[in-house]
C-alpha cells in the first residue's frame, strides 16, 4: 500500500514539474514577444514623428522599422532576435488558443488568440525573410493595394473588400474603446506595481491603445473607400495611413500626436512584458 502511494506521489510530482516547466517556457515566450512588439511600435512612432516634422523619408511601417534596426551596429543579430521574439509571441498565443481551458476562457477568446497566433507567425516569417535577404521588399502600402486589387477581381470582390474594411474599422474602434476604458489593467499584475508606476503604465496603455486603434480604423476606412470606388489604389498600408493624417485640419500636429501615441504603445508593450499575467 505504501509502495503504491509512493509511486503515485512520484508520478504526480513529475507531472507537476513538467507542467511547471511548460508554463515557465510559455511565460518566457510571451514576454519575449511583447518586447519584440514594443521595439517595432517605438520605431514606427519615431519614423512617423520624423515624417510629421519633415525630417524623414523612411516608411513608417514594419518594413521601415526593420530597416532602422538593420542599420544599427549588430543590426542583423538584432533582426534575428526580433524573429525569435515574434515566433515566441506566435507560440504563446497559439498555446493560449489550444491549451487554456476554464470558464473564463470562452471559445471566442481562444479563437481570437488563434487568429493572433497566425498573424504573429506571418510577421515572424516576414521578419525572417527580411533578415535573411537584402532588406528589400514590397512596402506595406504596395502589399495592401495588391491584396485589394486581387480581392476586387473575385466574385463579390467589392463586398469582400468592403467587409474587410468594416472589420478593420471595428477592430480599431474596439481597441480604442477598450484602451480608453482601461480594460488592459485586468491583464496586468497591478499589485506588483507602485502607485506611481501604475499611473505611468495606465497612461501608456490609454494613450498608446487609442492611437493604435485610430490607425487601424483609419486604414479600414481607406479599404472601405477602395471597395466603394472599385479602386485598389485607395487602399493604404500603415505608412500611407499615417501620412494621411497630415491632410487633416490640424495638419502635421495630428500625425505627431498619433506617432507619439504609437511610441507610448511600444513602451506599454515593454511594461506588458514585465507585468502582464501570462
C-alpha positions, 0 to 999 in steps of 0.5 A, a space after each residue: 500500500 505504501 509502495 503504491 502511494 509512493 509511486 503515485 506521489 512520484 508520478 504526480 510530482 513529475 507531472 507537476 514539474 513538467 507542467 511547471 516547466 511548460 508554463 515557465 517556457 510559455 511565460 518566457 515566450 510571451 514576454 519575449 514577444 511583447 518586447 519584440 512588439 514594443 521595439 517595432 511600435 517605438 520605431 514606427 512612432 519615431 519614423 512617423 514623428 520624423 515624417 510629421 516634422 519633415 525630417 524623414 523619408 523612411 516608411 513608417 511601417 514594419 518594413 521601415 522599422 526593420 530597416 532602422 534596426 538593420 542599420 544599427 551596429 549588430 543590426 542583423 543579430 538584432 533582426 534575428 532576435 526580433 524573429 525569435 521574439 515574434 515566433 515566441 509571441 506566435 507560440 504563446 498565443 497559439 498555446 493560449 488558443 489550444 491549451 487554456 481551458 476554464 470558464 473564463 476562457 470562452 471559445 471566442 477568446 481562444 479563437 481570437 488568440 488563434 487568429 493572433 497566433 497566425 498573424 504573429 507567425 506571418 510577421 515572424 516569417 516576414 521578419 525572417 525573410 527580411 533578415 535573411 535577404 537584402 532588406 528589400 521588399 514590397 512596402 506595406 502600402 504596395 502589399 495592401 493595394 495588391 491584396 485589394 486589387 486581387 480581392 476586387 477581381 473575385 466574385 463579390 470582390 467589392 463586398 469582400 473588400 468592403 467587409 474587410 474594411 468594416 472589420 478593420 474599422 471595428 477592430 480599431 474602434 474596439 481597441 480604442 474603446 477598450 484602451 480608453 476604458 482601461 480594460 488592459 489593467 485586468 491583464 496586468 499584475 497591478 499589485 506588483 506595481 507602485 502607485 506611481 508606476 501604475 499611473 505611468 503604465 495606465 497612461 501608456 496603455 490609454 494613450 498608446 491603445 487609442 492611437 493604435 486603434 485610430 490607425 487601424 480604423 483609419 486604414 479600414 476606412 481607406 479599404 472601405 473607400 477602395 471597395 466603394 470606388 472599385 479602386 485598389 489604389 485607395 487602399 493604404 498600408 500603415 505608412 500611407 495611413 499615417 501620412 494621411 493624417 497630415 491632410 487633416 485640419 490640424 495638419 502635421 500636429 495630428 500625425 505627431 500626436 498619433 506617432 507619439 501615441 504609437 511610441 507610448 504603445 511600444 513602451 506599454 508593450 515593454 511594461 506588458 512584458 514585465 507585468 502582464 499575467 501570462 
